[in-house]
Amino acid sequence: MSISEVAASLLRTEETFSACLSRISSVLLTPLLQSGSFENVKLLVHLNDHFHIVWDLTAENYRTLKQTFSTPESDSIQDLFLVRKTDLFLDAYVQYFSTFASCVSVQVFDHAAKNKSHLWKAHKSSLQQFLADFSPDTSLAMALHTVLHKPFRDHLQQYSLVFSKLNETLHQYPDKESVTGAAKEFAKLQSFICQVLDEASHTRSLWKSLCHKFTDVLCVPERRLLEDSRNLVIFANTGRSDRVLLFSDILVLIQGNNFQSFDLKLTWVDGACRETGEHTLRICTPEEVFFLLAKEPESRAVWQWKLNQTVRQALIGKRDFPLWGEAGEGRDPPVCRFSAFTFRGEGRFKSATYEGEWRLGQPHGKGTLTWPDGRNYVGDFKEGLEHGFGICLVPRASRDRYDCYKCHWREGQMNGYGICEYGDEMVYKGYFKDNVRQGFGVLDNPSDAEHPFKYTGHWENDKKHSYGIWDDKERGERYIGMWHEDQRHGPGIVVMQSGICYQRTFHMDKMVGSGTLLLEDDSIFVGNFTRDLTFVGKGKLTFSNGFTLEGTFSSKSSHGLQTQGVLDTSGEQQDNTITKLQLGKEVFPVERRWEGLYSQFQEFICTGGQGETEEAFMGFHVQTSKELRKSQEYLFCDRGAEETAGKVDYLEELIEHQEKGALQSYLQQALESSLHPLGKFLKALSVAFQATYSGIGANRHLLSMAQEEIKHYAKKMWEFYQGLLHLALEVQGQPPAEGMEQSDLNGPGLMLPLILPCFYPELLLLYMLYHQKEDDLYCQGIVDLSLFPDVKLLEFLDVQKHLWPLKDLTLTNNQRQSLVKDHCFLSATECLQKLITTVDPREKLDILQKTYEEIEKTVNRVLEKDYSLPMDDLLPLLMYVVTRASIQHLGAEIHLIRDLMDPTNEGGMYDFLLTALESCYELIQKDIRVHQSWQVLQNS
């Protein structure tokens, strides 16, 4: 038989089937749908839609066959629409029979036959065409059932015969594979139809056997009964189940008049469990874990396989084709899933809806948890609890206000670094432990709040504790000192915006004992005084001119300050040890400041510093953004590409950069990175330093505290680096670096210039305030000296004339040599001016040495020979260069270099040049009185 003959046979078949479909539509479906509504009529509408899809495909197949094979030349198998569009036919029949099965399971045909019996009587003669093979006793429901499926199945049989004939015809054609594949798919379709009709029949029987209490809830058209414990025996260990029903979407346990259902998308089957017997299946659901017990291994195997396949099909949203695969094939469902569930049981999640990733019946991965009262958590979960990074919104009583917690969570509680933006505009940035503030943190109440403040320091069990800084923005005060149970407790320093500061001992927020009060006019009071600075009781007041008043002080509103004591006017003006008295060094040893911060970073090393510990501690994925409280779209908060791009394994890098040559550049990069523990440590230290010494804290009486604190930071940073390196070597299984502790490398000295830029602005300002008087005198001296032309200034400073670089004085026609300015030693002057462009003390010393070298070069050029400058010649020349450089706050720069320079430079060339610069500074401010001298020179 040729292809054309097969096509002709198929053409006749399609013509006959189209005519049959036309009669069914006109006699049955159309009148039925037009006659009114009955129970589940929508299902019949869907069936009619799929009926017409099959009819349209049949008509299209008939049309293409008639058009293509009208000439004998057409003999290509690809010209057959049925072969070319096999997928369309399969899908149409699958959808039709799936809907037909739904009609069967919920007895749509029974309801239609019962409610529309007058319709069937009116069309009785037409129905006889379809009921010829039935006896008079055949019910109208059965007739309708048969008419709407038997012609389709018979037609599919004709398709199978067509494919069989094509296989015989094409035994030598290359297109045989496509025909064979299509034939196999239609064979699967036949199997699929048998299976869905069997399932529908069993489901229909079940609904008939159950009471209305069950069917009203459980009876859904798309739901199919797949297994029943009465057919294949299995028991639940819950003690409340006498029947187990497996449906296509749920698992049901029935006992008496009650039942419990479990969504298969959130059901896990564990066949490896043997807790309650050998033939046991462990079933995990979001709120319950129970066991199914089988008497025989065969029953257990069938139930396990059917449960797993049904769960898998429920997850992908469609049934297999055919329904149970071939020869029992089928993959197990995934352990990790995505779904939504509302918790009903008692507990913290009661009434909350979770949508996200699951594992073994518990939220696991990323998800969203929402409570009816408006609470909302979005982030990471692990084994049913918040674990990892997450954002929690907690509504306040006031409308449209939330507390927003962006933090790392561990086992359902906040642990690690987080940012909390409260509904009253307060913001906390710091560490948590077990849902309370614990460790270093900053609590800021903005300036527009009713009581603005800022606390930077240590927290213990959600309360201020140990060393911390309190800014009272309302009073313009800063408290630096110890805390206990949210109260100032222990030694403390109070600095005021006016410049007044005092040091007292506090007990539960009240001042006790005597203290030291430093007033803005440099007067000092030692004794007892109130918070509003009223002198009370015994004390001693030392005035800025050296006078002292010692006695008993009191204050009355009508009489002002009163005292009984001794006024001593014999004293001289106070020296610097009094006017520049330093507070805090004795009561706050540098080792006791920020102990909580240091211990926190040390604990990071002890806990391994990797994985969850690193994320919780670093908090590099926690961003400050109040927009998160307004927009729910970003609440998953994955780390972006810009954050993860720079994230590397810092432990490997530590090992790779141990050598001295590579260490400094590596430390520089690490300290600048917010993703590196060293960078995190430096950031925390800079926050603490700025909270103490910036703004109100810029007080000259705190310079010594700040200076020794920075040195201690460098020491602690180096210790932290060594701890990280030890950890890295331990993780990699390498022995510790030999002689690391005994190395001649000055670790803190290496670290200090690297971290100094973070603290330099505040530190330099403290030096400037401390040396303000000396710098003012120095500046006045510079102003006076700058009036001199070069020649006059060299003469005035007693520079030897043979060292004058007169060749550098370029004159115009109308200019005299004696009036030229800023031409001599120009290279040295420009070099010294770079002193303020760097913060590194070592680089400042290098600039000073280069200045000396430039001076020497100029002298050698003038003398046309090498000449080593003795101190008697160097000091006047250096004074000339210093005068022309006109560096502001030179005293502050000199003392900063002196205090922070590497001790190994003491006694060397750097020390010598710094001493020479100090001498110039002192001479300019103290010993030179140039006004009179300038008059003398002008007159001469």
RAMO-V881611 format. One record per backbone hydrogen bond with DSSP energy under -1.0 kcal/mol. NH is the residue of the N-H (numbers start at 1). CO is the residue of the C=O. E is the energy in kcal/mol with one decimal. If there is no record, write none. Layout:
nh->NH co->CO e->E
nh->NH co->CO e->E
This chain:
nh->6 co->2 e->-2.0
nh->7 co->3 e->-2.6
nh->8 co->4 e->-2.2
nh->9 co->5 e->-2.2
nh->10 co->6 e->-2.4
nh->11 co->7 e->-2.4
nh->12 co->8 e->-1.9
nh->13 co->9 e->-1.9
nh->14 co->10 e->-2.7
nh->15 co->11 e->-2.0
nh->16 co->12 e->-2.2
nh->17 co->13 e->-2.5
nh->18 co->14 e->-2.4
nh->19 co->15 e->-1.8
nh->20 co->16 e->-2.0
nh->21 co->17 e->-2.7
nh->22 co->18 e->-2.2
nh->23 co->19 e->-2.0
nh->24 co->20 e->-2.4
nh->25 co->21 e->-2.4
nh->26 co->22 e->-2.2
nh->27 co->23 e->-2.9
nh->28 co->24 e->-2.1
nh->29 co->24 e->-1.7
nh->30 co->25 e->-2.8
nh->32 co->28 e->-1.9
nh->33 co->29 e->-2.6
nh->34 co->30 e->-1.8
nh->35 co->31 e->-1.2
nh->41 co->38 e->-1.7
nh->44 co->40 e->-1.0
nh->45 co->41 e->-1.8
nh->46 co->42 e->-2.1
nh->47 co->43 e->-2.1
nh->48 co->44 e->-2.3
nh->49 co->45 e->-2.1
nh->50 co->46 e->-2.3
nh->51 co->47 e->-2.3
nh->52 co->48 e->-2.1
nh->53 co->49 e->-1.4
nh->54 co->50 e->-2.1
nh->55 co->51 e->-2.2
nh->56 co->52 e->-2.8
nh->57 co->53 e->-2.2
nh->58 co->54 e->-2.4
nh->59 co->55 e->-2.5
nh->60 co->56 e->-2.6
nh->61 co->57 e->-2.6
nh->62 co->58 e->-2.4
nh->63 co->59 e->-2.5
nh->64 co->60 e->-2.4
nh->65 co->61 e->-2.3
nh->66 co->62 e->-2.2
nh->67 co->63 e->-2.1
nh->68 co->64 e->-3.1
nh->69 co->65 e->-2.1
nh->74 co->71 e->-1.2
nh->75 co->73 e->-1.0
nh->79 co->76 e->-1.5
nh->80 co->77 e->-1.6
nh->84 co->80 e->-2.7
nh->85 co->81 e->-2.4
nh->89 co->85 e->-1.5
nh->90 co->86 e->-2.6
nh->91 co->87 e->-2.5
nh->92 co->88 e->-2.2
nh->93 co->89 e->-2.3
nh->94 co->90 e->-2.5
nh->95 co->91 e->-2.5
nh->96 co->92 e->-2.1
nh->97 co->93 e->-2.6
nh->98 co->94 e->-2.1
nh->99 co->95 e->-2.1
nh->100 co->96 e->-2.6
nh->101 co->97 e->-2.4
nh->102 co->98 e->-1.6
nh->103 co->99 e->-2.0
nh->104 co->100 e->-2.0
nh->105 co->101 e->-2.6
nh->106 co->102 e->-1.7
nh->107 co->104 e->-1.4
nh->108 co->103 e->-2.8
nh->111 co->107 e->-2.0
nh->112 co->108 e->-2.4
nh->113 co->109 e->-2.5
nh->114 co->110 e->-2.2
nh->115 co->111 e->-2.5
nh->116 co->112 e->-1.8
nh->120 co->116 e->-1.4
nh->121 co->117 e->-1.9
nh->122 co->118 e->-1.8
nh->123 co->119 e->-1.2
nh->124 co->121 e->-1.2
nh->127 co->123 e->-2.3
nh->128 co->124 e->-1.3
nh->129 co->126 e->-1.3
nh->130 co->127 e->-1.2
nh->131 co->127 e->-1.6
nh->134 co->131 e->-1.9
nh->138 co->135 e->-2.0
nh->143 co->139 e->-2.4
nh->144 co->140 e->-2.7
nh->145 co->141 e->-2.5
nh->146 co->142 e->-2.6
nh->147 co->143 e->-2.8
nh->148 co->144 e->-1.7
nh->149 co->146 e->-1.3
nh->150 co->146 e->-2.8
nh->153 co->149 e->-2.1
nh->154 co->150 e->-2.7
nh->155 co->151 e->-2.0
nh->156 co->152 e->-2.1
nh->157 co->153 e->-1.6
nh->158 co->154 e->-1.5
nh->159 co->155 e->-1.9
nh->160 co->156 e->-2.0
nh->161 co->157 e->-1.9
nh->162 co->158 e->-2.2
nh->163 co->159 e->-2.3
nh->164 co->160 e->-2.0
nh->165 co->161 e->-2.4
nh->166 co->162 e->-2.5
nh->167 co->163 e->-2.2
nh->168 co->164 e->-1.6
nh->169 co->165 e->-2.1
nh->170 co->166 e->-2.5
nh->173 co->170 e->-1.1
nh->176 co->173 e->-1.2
nh->179 co->175 e->-1.4
nh->180 co->176 e->-2.8
nh->181 co->177 e->-2.7
nh->182 co->178 e->-2.0
nh->183 co->179 e->-2.5
nh->184 co->180 e->-2.1
nh->185 co->181 e->-1.9
nh->186 co->182 e->-2.1
nh->187 co->183 e->-1.8
nh->188 co->184 e->-2.2
nh->189 co->185 e->-1.8
nh->190 co->186 e->-1.9
nh->191 co->187 e->-1.9
nh->192 co->188 e->-2.8
nh->193 co->189 e->-2.6
nh->194 co->190 e->-1.9
nh->195 co->191 e->-2.2
nh->196 co->192 e->-2.8
nh->197 co->193 e->-2.1
nh->198 co->194 e->-2.1
nh->199 co->195 e->-2.7
nh->200 co->196 e->-2.4
nh->201 co->197 e->-2.2
nh->202 co->198 e->-2.5
nh->203 co->199 e->-2.7
nh->204 co->200 e->-2.6
nh->205 co->201 e->-2.1
nh->206 co->202 e->-2.1
nh->207 co->203 e->-2.5
nh->208 co->204 e->-1.7
nh->209 co->205 e->-1.4
nh->210 co->206 e->-1.6
nh->214 co->211 e->-1.0
nh->215 co->211 e->-2.2
nh->216 co->212 e->-2.7
nh->217 co->214 e->-1.0
nh->218 co->214 e->-3.3
nh->219 co->215 e->-2.0
nh->223 co->220 e->-1.5
nh->226 co->246 e->-3.4
nh->227 co->246 e->-1.6
nh->229 co->244 e->-2.5
nh->231 co->228 e->-1.7
nh->232 co->228 e->-2.6
nh->235 co->293 e->-2.7
nh->237 co->291 e->-2.5
nh->242 co->254 e->-3.2
nh->243 co->254 e->-1.3
nh->245 co->252 e->-2.7
nh->246 co->227 e->-2.9
nh->247 co->250 e->-2.7
nh->248 co->224 e->-1.5
nh->251 co->262 e->-2.1
nh->252 co->245 e->-2.9
nh->253 co->260 e->-2.7
nh->254 co->243 e->-2.8
nh->255 co->258 e->-2.5
nh->258 co->255 e->-2.1
nh->260 co->253 e->-2.3
nh->262 co->251 e->-2.0
nh->264 co->249 e->-2.5
nh->266 co->263 e->-1.4
nh->267 co->264 e->-1.5
nh->268 co->284 e->-2.3
nh->270 co->282 e->-3.0
nh->281 co->292 e->-2.4
nh->282 co->270 e->-2.6
nh->283 co->290 e->-3.3
nh->284 co->268 e->-2.4
nh->285 co->288 e->-2.2
nh->290 co->283 e->-2.1
nh->292 co->281 e->-2.7
nh->293 co->235 e->-4.0
nh->294 co->279 e->-2.6
nh->300 co->296 e->-1.9
nh->301 co->297 e->-2.5
nh->302 co->298 e->-2.3
nh->303 co->299 e->-2.6
nh->304 co->300 e->-2.6
nh->305 co->301 e->-2.5
nh->306 co->302 e->-2.9
nh->307 co->303 e->-2.8
nh->308 co->304 e->-2.4
nh->309 co->305 e->-2.5
nh->310 co->306 e->-2.5
nh->311 co->307 e->-2.5
nh->312 co->308 e->-2.3
nh->313 co->309 e->-2.4
nh->314 co->310 e->-2.3
nh->315 co->311 e->-2.0
nh->316 co->312 e->-1.8
nh->317 co->313 e->-1.1
nh->318 co->313 e->-1.2
nh->325 co->322 e->-1.7
nh->329 co->326 e->-1.3
nh->337 co->358 e->-1.9
nh->339 co->356 e->-2.5
nh->341 co->354 e->-2.5
nh->343 co->352 e->-2.7
nh->350 co->347 e->-1.5
nh->351 co->343 e->-2.0
nh->352 co->349 e->-2.4
nh->353 co->370 e->-3.1
nh->354 co->341 e->-3.4
nh->355 co->368 e->-2.5
nh->356 co->339 e->-2.4
nh->357 co->366 e->-2.3
nh->358 co->337 e->-3.0
nh->359 co->362 e->-2.5
nh->362 co->359 e->-1.1
nh->364 co->357 e->-2.2
nh->365 co->381 e->-2.0
nh->367 co->379 e->-2.4
nh->368 co->355 e->-2.5
nh->369 co->377 e->-3.6
nh->370 co->353 e->-2.4
nh->371 co->375 e->-2.4
nh->374 co->371 e->-1.7
nh->376 co->393 e->-2.2
nh->377 co->369 e->-3.1
nh->378 co->391 e->-2.8
nh->379 co->367 e->-2.4
nh->380 co->389 e->-2.2
nh->381 co->365 e->-3.0
nh->382 co->385 e->-2.9
nh->384 co->363 e->-2.8
nh->385 co->382 e->-1.5
nh->387 co->380 e->-1.8
nh->388 co->409 e->-2.7
nh->390 co->407 e->-2.6
nh->391 co->378 e->-3.1
nh->392 co->405 e->-2.7
nh->393 co->376 e->-3.5
nh->394 co->403 e->-2.5
nh->396 co->401 e->-2.8
nh->401 co->398 e->-1.0
nh->403 co->394 e->-2.9
nh->404 co->421 e->-3.0
nh->405 co->392 e->-3.1
nh->406 co->419 e->-2.8
nh->407 co->390 e->-2.3
nh->409 co->388 e->-3.6
nh->410 co->413 e->-3.5
nh->412 co->386 e->-3.3
nh->413 co->410 e->-1.3
nh->415 co->408 e->-2.8
nh->416 co->432 e->-2.3
nh->417 co->616 e->-3.6
nh->418 co->430 e->-3.0
nh->419 co->406 e->-3.2
nh->420 co->428 e->-3.0
nh->421 co->404 e->-2.8
nh->422 co->426 e->-2.8
nh->425 co->422 e->-1.9
nh->427 co->444 e->-2.4
nh->428 co->420 e->-2.9
nh->429 co->442 e->-2.7
nh->430 co->418 e->-2.3
nh->431 co->440 e->-1.6
nh->432 co->416 e->-2.1
nh->433 co->436 e->-2.7
nh->435 co->414 e->-2.1
nh->436 co->433 e->-1.5
nh->438 co->431 e->-2.1
nh->439 co->459 e->-2.4
nh->441 co->457 e->-2.4
nh->442 co->429 e->-2.5
nh->443 co->455 e->-2.6
nh->444 co->427 e->-3.0
nh->445 co->453 e->-3.1
nh->449 co->446 e->-1.9
nh->453 co->445 e->-1.2
nh->454 co->471 e->-1.5
nh->455 co->443 e->-2.9
nh->456 co->469 e->-2.7
nh->457 co->441 e->-2.3
nh->458 co->467 e->-1.5
nh->459 co->439 e->-1.7
nh->460 co->463 e->-3.2
nh->462 co->437 e->-2.8
nh->463 co->460 e->-1.2
nh->465 co->458 e->-2.1
nh->466 co->483 e->-2.3
nh->468 co->481 e->-2.7
nh->469 co->456 e->-3.0
nh->470 co->479 e->-2.6
nh->471 co->454 e->-3.2
nh->472 co->477 e->-2.7
nh->473 co->471 e->-1.0
nh->476 co->472 e->-1.6
nh->477 co->472 e->-1.8
nh->478 co->495 e->-2.2
nh->479 co->470 e->-3.2
nh->480 co->493 e->-3.2
nh->481 co->468 e->-2.1
nh->482 co->491 e->-1.9
nh->483 co->466 e->-1.8
nh->484 co->487 e->-2.8
nh->486 co->464 e->-2.3
nh->487 co->484 e->-1.6
nh->489 co->482 e->-1.7
nh->490 co->506 e->-2.8
nh->492 co->504 e->-2.7
nh->493 co->480 e->-2.8
nh->494 co->502 e->-2.8
nh->495 co->478 e->-2.7
nh->496 co->500 e->-3.1
nh->497 co->476 e->-2.0
nh->499 co->496 e->-1.7
nh->501 co->518 e->-1.9
nh->502 co->494 e->-2.2
nh->503 co->516 e->-2.3
nh->504 co->492 e->-2.4
nh->506 co->490 e->-2.6
nh->507 co->510 e->-3.4
nh->509 co->488 e->-3.5
nh->510 co->507 e->-1.2
nh->512 co->505 e->-3.0
nh->515 co->527 e->-3.3
nh->516 co->503 e->-1.9
nh->517 co->525 e->-3.4
nh->518 co->501 e->-3.2
nh->519 co->523 e->-2.8
nh->522 co->519 e->-1.6
nh->524 co->542 e->-2.7
nh->525 co->517 e->-2.8
nh->526 co->540 e->-2.6
nh->527 co->515 e->-2.2
nh->528 co->538 e->-1.2
nh->530 co->534 e->-2.2
nh->533 co->530 e->-1.7
nh->536 co->528 e->-2.6
nh->537 co->553 e->-2.3
nh->539 co->551 e->-2.3
nh->540 co->526 e->-2.3
nh->541 co->549 e->-3.2
nh->542 co->524 e->-3.4
nh->543 co->547 e->-3.2
nh->546 co->543 e->-1.8
nh->548 co->568 e->-2.2
nh->549 co->541 e->-2.8
nh->550 co->566 e->-2.4
nh->551 co->539 e->-2.3
nh->552 co->564 e->-2.6
nh->553 co->537 e->-2.9
nh->554 co->562 e->-2.8
nh->556 co->560 e->-1.8
nh->560 co->556 e->-2.6
nh->562 co->554 e->-3.4
nh->564 co->552 e->-2.2
nh->566 co->550 e->-3.1
nh->568 co->548 e->-3.1
nh->578 co->575 e->-1.6
nh->579 co->575 e->-2.0
nh->580 co->576 e->-2.4
nh->581 co->578 e->-1.5
nh->583 co->701 e->-2.7
nh->588 co->584 e->-2.4
nh->592 co->589 e->-2.2
nh->598 co->594 e->-2.2
nh->599 co->595 e->-2.8
nh->600 co->596 e->-1.6
nh->601 co->597 e->-1.5
nh->602 co->598 e->-2.0
nh->603 co->599 e->-2.4
nh->604 co->600 e->-1.4
nh->605 co->601 e->-1.2
nh->606 co->602 e->-1.9
nh->607 co->603 e->-2.0
nh->608 co->605 e->-1.6
nh->613 co->610 e->-1.4
nh->615 co->611 e->-2.2
nh->616 co->612 e->-3.0
nh->617 co->613 e->-2.2
nh->618 co->614 e->-3.1
nh->619 co->615 e->-2.2
nh->622 co->619 e->-1.8
nh->628 co->625 e->-1.7
nh->629 co->626 e->-1.3
nh->630 co->627 e->-1.1
nh->631 co->627 e->-2.3
nh->635 co->632 e->-1.1
nh->637 co->634 e->-1.4
nh->644 co->640 e->-2.5
nh->645 co->641 e->-2.2
nh->647 co->644 e->-1.1
nh->650 co->648 e->-1.2
nh->653 co->649 e->-1.6
nh->654 co->650 e->-2.2
nh->655 co->651 e->-1.5
nh->656 co->652 e->-2.0
nh->657 co->653 e->-1.3
nh->663 co->659 e->-1.7
nh->666 co->662 e->-1.9
nh->667 co->663 e->-2.9
nh->668 co->664 e->-2.2
nh->669 co->665 e->-1.9
nh->670 co->666 e->-2.7
nh->671 co->667 e->-2.6
nh->672 co->668 e->-1.1
nh->680 co->676 e->-2.4
nh->681 co->677 e->-2.5
nh->682 co->678 e->-2.4
nh->683 co->679 e->-2.1
nh->684 co->680 e->-2.2
nh->685 co->681 e->-2.3
nh->686 co->682 e->-2.6
nh->687 co->683 e->-2.1
nh->688 co->684 e->-2.2
nh->689 co->685 e->-2.7
nh->690 co->686 e->-2.6
nh->691 co->687 e->-2.1
nh->692 co->688 e->-1.2
nh->693 co->689 e->-2.8
nh->694 co->690 e->-1.8
nh->697 co->694 e->-2.1
nh->698 co->695 e->-1.7
nh->699 co->697 e->-2.1
nh->702 co->699 e->-2.2
nh->703 co->700 e->-1.2
nh->706 co->702 e->-2.2
nh->707 co->703 e->-2.8
nh->708 co->704 e->-2.3
nh->709 co->705 e->-1.7
nh->710 co->706 e->-2.0
nh->711 co->707 e->-1.5
nh->712 co->708 e->-1.9
nh->713 co->709 e->-2.3
nh->714 co->710 e->-2.1
nh->715 co->711 e->-1.7
nh->716 co->712 e->-2.7
nh->717 co->713 e->-3.0
nh->718 co->714 e->-2.0
nh->719 co->715 e->-2.1
nh->720 co->716 e->-2.4
nh->721 co->717 e->-2.3
nh->722 co->718 e->-2.5
nh->723 co->719 e->-2.3
nh->724 co->720 e->-2.4
nh->725 co->721 e->-2.4
nh->726 co->722 e->-2.6
nh->727 co->723 e->-2.2
nh->728 co->724 e->-2.6
nh->729 co->725 e->-2.5
nh->730 co->726 e->-2.3
nh->731 co->727 e->-2.6
nh->732 co->728 e->-2.2
nh->734 co->729 e->-3.0
nh->740 co->737 e->-1.5
nh->747 co->745 e->-1.4
nh->750 co->746 e->-2.2
nh->751 co->747 e->-2.3
nh->752 co->748 e->-2.4
nh->755 co->751 e->-1.8
nh->756 co->752 e->-1.9
nh->758 co->755 e->-1.4
nh->759 co->756 e->-1.7
nh->760 co->756 e->-1.5
nh->763 co->759 e->-2.4
nh->764 co->760 e->-3.3
nh->765 co->761 e->-1.7
nh->766 co->762 e->-1.7
nh->767 co->763 e->-2.0
nh->768 co->764 e->-2.6
nh->769 co->765 e->-2.3
nh->770 co->766 e->-2.3
nh->771 co->767 e->-2.2
nh->775 co->771 e->-2.7
nh->776 co->772 e->-2.1
nh->777 co->773 e->-2.0
nh->778 co->774 e->-2.6
nh->779 co->775 e->-2.7
nh->780 co->776 e->-2.0
nh->781 co->777 e->-2.2
nh->782 co->778 e->-2.4
nh->783 co->779 e->-2.5
nh->784 co->780 e->-2.2
nh->785 co->781 e->-2.7
nh->786 co->782 e->-2.3
nh->787 co->784 e->-1.2
nh->788 co->785 e->-1.6
nh->790 co->820 e->-3.0
nh->793 co->789 e->-2.6
nh->794 co->790 e->-2.7
nh->795 co->791 e->-2.3
nh->796 co->792 e->-2.9
nh->797 co->793 e->-2.2
nh->798 co->795 e->-1.4
nh->799 co->794 e->-2.5
nh->803 co->800 e->-2.1
nh->804 co->801 e->-1.7
nh->806 co->804 e->-1.7
nh->808 co->805 e->-1.6
nh->809 co->806 e->-1.7
nh->810 co->808 e->-1.3
nh->815 co->812 e->-1.4
nh->819 co->816 e->-1.8
nh->829 co->825 e->-2.0
nh->830 co->826 e->-2.6
nh->831 co->827 e->-1.8
nh->832 co->828 e->-2.3
nh->833 co->829 e->-1.8
nh->834 co->831 e->-1.2
nh->835 co->832 e->-2.0
nh->837 co->834 e->-1.7
nh->844 co->840 e->-2.2
nh->845 co->841 e->-2.1
nh->846 co->842 e->-2.1
nh->847 co->843 e->-2.2
nh->848 co->844 e->-1.9
nh->849 co->845 e->-2.3
nh->850 co->846 e->-2.6
nh->851 co->847 e->-2.1
nh->852 co->848 e->-1.9
nh->853 co->849 e->-2.4
nh->854 co->850 e->-2.3
nh->855 co->851 e->-2.2
nh->856 co->852 e->-2.4
nh->857 co->853 e->-2.5
nh->858 co->854 e->-2.2
nh->859 co->855 e->-2.3
nh->860 co->856 e->-2.7
nh->861 co->857 e->-2.2
nh->862 co->858 e->-2.1
nh->863 co->859 e->-2.9
nh->864 co->860 e->-1.3
nh->865 co->860 e->-1.3
nh->874 co->870 e->-2.9
nh->875 co->871 e->-2.3
nh->877 co->873 e->-1.5
nh->878 co->874 e->-3.1
nh->879 co->875 e->-2.3
nh->880 co->876 e->-2.0
nh->881 co->877 e->-2.2
nh->882 co->878 e->-2.8
nh->883 co->879 e->-2.4
nh->884 co->880 e->-2.4
nh->885 co->881 e->-2.3
nh->886 co->882 e->-1.6
nh->893 co->889 e->-1.9
nh->894 co->890 e->-2.8
nh->895 co->891 e->-2.4
nh->896 co->892 e->-2.1
nh->897 co->893 e->-2.3
nh->898 co->894 e->-2.5
nh->899 co->895 e->-2.4
nh->900 co->896 e->-2.0
nh->901 co->897 e->-1.5
nh->905 co->902 e->-2.4
nh->906 co->903 e->-1.4
nh->908 co->905 e->-1.7
nh->912 co->908 e->-2.2
nh->913 co->909 e->-2.6
nh->914 co->910 e->-2.6
nh->915 co->911 e->-2.2
nh->916 co->912 e->-2.1
nh->917 co->913 e->-2.3
nh->918 co->914 e->-2.3
nh->919 co->915 e->-2.2
nh->920 co->916 e->-2.1
nh->921 co->917 e->-2.3
nh->922 co->918 e->-2.5
nh->923 co->919 e->-2.6
nh->924 co->920 e->-2.5
nh->925 co->921 e->-1.7
nh->926 co->922 e->-2.1
nh->928 co->923 e->-1.6
nh->934 co->930 e->-3.6
nh->935 co->931 e->-1.9
nh->936 co->932 e->-2.1
nh->937 co->933 e->-2.5
nh->938 co->934 e->-2.7
nh->939 co->935 e->-2.4
nh->940 co->936 e->-2.0
